[in-house]
Amino acid sequence: MKILVLFGGARRVNTYNVLQTVKDAMQQATPVEFKEIWLDNMELPFCCSCYSCFFHGEDKCPHVNAVNPVFQEMIESDALILATPVYSMQLSAVLKNFLDHLSYVIHRPAFPSKKALVITTTAGGGHVGTANYLKSILHLWGCDRVYTIPVRVAAMELIISKKLKKKICKISQAFCEDIVQGRLYPPSLKYLLYFSIWKALNGQGEKDQTSDYIYWQERDWLAKDYFHPISLPRRIMGRSMWKFFNYLLRM
């Protein structure tokens, strides 16, 4: 099993210590090969909002040579871990900048059925909100299940208590079990709605052969109710949502 870690910090302290506890817990459950990418070392230029990735394809991004190797590793991994300290109540700038370069993945989800784990740490607040933000991004990228471990340190240096370690291990082992079993979860109504909206929007791109249309068409998602099979009630809801938005777009 290969797990890719995108690390948004610059120090081997609080966030890193939680990450190590996660890695140890997962290794106890099954052999895991971890690869850590420290985004602070990438020296990635800021996203310049050129929209090239949206309209002409991600290969036209001016920073593609820096971003694409990491993105390919994300695709080839069995699961993802995003870890970041909380700065000013939000994620670190280096992680946010990397996510900005992958904004097109919200249009063209690259990780259907992939599992992910989010780690956030702070000495004050914002850890839960930051974890939930990253969770929503990962779901919009297509991730099937996202676990979160938000930790408030309440000090400059984290000492992992027995209670915290037990919580981290429980979540880590559930995450690991999901990856091994390949279990697929039904989408929430929120993300079923997102899928239906994008399906309706991208269906309008046939005439102009937009990048989004081609991507969805190649994967046959324009003819499906979701990335993977879902229950009849959710299929009915999804189709109703799609018909409604498709009707609005054709007005």
N, C-alpha and C positions, 0 to 999 in steps of 0.2 A: 504494500500500500504506500502510495506517495502523497505526501501532504506538502503543499506549498504555503509558506508563511510570508505574508507581506507585513514587514515591521515598520511602523511609522515613527519610532522613537530614535533618539540618538545616543541613549545611555543603556547600559546593562544593569538597570536597577529595578524599579517597581513592575513596570509592564513586562519586562524580560523575565523577572522572577515568577510571575504568574504563568507566562508562556512555558517556562521550564517545568512547572508543576503540571501543566496540561500535557506536555510531551511525556513526562514520566508516567502519568496515569494511563495514557494511550498505549505506551510501550508495554505496560503490564497486561493490557488486554490482548494485544496482537502486535507482531513485528511491523514497525512503521519506519519509513524513510522520510525524514524531514529535510526540506531545503528552505533556508531563510534568505529572503531578499530584503536587505536594509535599504529602504527607499532614500534615506538620507545620503547614501553613497552614490546614488544614481546621477546626482547633479542634473536632474531633468529640468529643462526650461519650463517656465509657466505656459500653460495652455493659452494660445493667442486668440482664441475664439474666431478662427478663420472659417469654421463650418465645413471644412474640406471633408472630414470624416463622415458627416451627415449626407452631403450631397454628391460627393465623388468617390467615397470609399475610404476606409481607414488607412489604406496604403498611401493615400495622398497627404496624410498628416505630416507637417514639416519635421516632427520629432519621431517619426515612425521607427527609425533605426534604434532609438533608445527604448521606446515603449513596446514594440512588437516582440522582441525576445522574451520579455517578462510575460507578456500576454500569452504567448505560445506555451510557456511553462504552466500558466494558469489553466489552459485548456487541457494540457496533458496530465495534470495532476488528478488524483482521485477526489481530493477535497481541498478547501481553502481555509486558511486562518488569517484574519486581519487583526492586527494588534496595534494599539496606539495609546499613548498617554493623552490626557485631556488638557488642552491649552485654551484658556479663555472660554471655557464651557463647551468646547468642541474638539474635533479631531485635529491632529497635527497638520501643519501646512503641507508637509511633503506627501502625506497620504491623500489629502484633499486634492493636491495638484495631480497626483497620479489618477485619482478617480475622475477628475475633470477630463483627462486625456481619453478616458473610456466612456465618456457620456453617450457615445453612439451605441454602446452595448445595451442601453435602455431601449433603444429603437430595435436593435438586432441582438436579442438575448443569446449569449454564448454558452450558458451553463445549465441548461435544463437537466433536472434530476441530480445535479451536484449538491453536496452538502457543504456547509460553511460554519465557521465558528468565529465570533467576534470577542476580542478582549479589550477592555478599556479600564484605565486606572486614573485616579485623581486624588489629590490631597484635599480637595474641597467638594465641589459638585460638578454636575454635567456628565457624569459617567454613564448614567442610565439613558439620558437623551442622546448622547453620542452613540452608544451601542444600538439604540433603536433606529437612529438615522442610518448607520451602516447596515443594519439588518434589512431595512427597506430597500437600500440600493442593491444588496445582494439578491433579494427577491425579484427586483425589477430586472436584474441580469439573468433571471431564470432559475436561480438556486431553489431547490425543492424544499430544503429545511435549513434554517439558520438558528444556531444556538448562540447565546450571549453570556458573557461573564463580565459584568460591570463591577469594579472593585473600588471602594473608597478607602484610601489609605489612612487619611486623617493624620498624616505625619510625613516627614520628608523621605523616610525609608520604610518600606513595607516589611513587616514581620508576619509571615503567613501562619495564622493560628490553626489549631487542630480543626476548629469549626469551619474556617474558610477552606482549608485543604480538603476537607470532606466534601464540601459543596463543589469545589473545582473538579475533584476526581469524579464525582457523580455525573456532572455535566459532560466531562471529557469522555467518560466511558460510554455514555449514551450516544454521543457524537460518533465515537469509534464504531459502536455496534450498528448504527444506521448505515455507515459507509460500507461495512463488511456485508451486511445483509442486502444492501441495495434497495431498501424499503422506500416506496414512493408515497407521498402524502397528498391528500386532496388539497387543492388551492383554497385559500380563504376567499370569501366573496370579493374582497378588495382586489386581490390579484387576479381573480377570474374576470373582474371588471376591466382591469388594465389590459389583460390579454385580448378581451373582446374589442376594446377601443383600438388597440394597435392593429388588430386583424382588420377592422373596418377601415382604418386610415390607410394601411398599407395596400389594401385591396384597390384603393383609388389610384395607385401608382403604376398600373399596368401600361397605360398609354405612354407615359414618359420613361418607363422602365427604370424607376428609381432604385437606388441601392437597397432601400428597405424592402421594396416589392420583390426584387430579385432574391434577396436573402430569405424572405418568408416563403416565396414560391418554391425555391429549391428544397426547402425542408417540409413542404406540403402543409405548413401551418395554416395557410389560408383556407384549407379544406377541413381543418380539425377544430375541435372545441377547446383543446388545451394542448400543452406540450406532450403530455402523456395521458393515457386513458383515465377518465373520471366517471363518477357515478351518474346514473340517469338523471336524478334531480339537478345536479350541477350542469350536466349537458344541456338540459332544458333552459336553465337560467342563463348559461353562457350564450346559447343561440338567441335567446330573447334579447339579451344585451346587445349582441352583434347586430341583429336586425334593426334594433332601435337606432343605434349609432350609424349604421349603414344608410338608413332612411334619412337621417338628419344631413348626412354628407351629400346625399343625392338631391336634396331639395334645391 
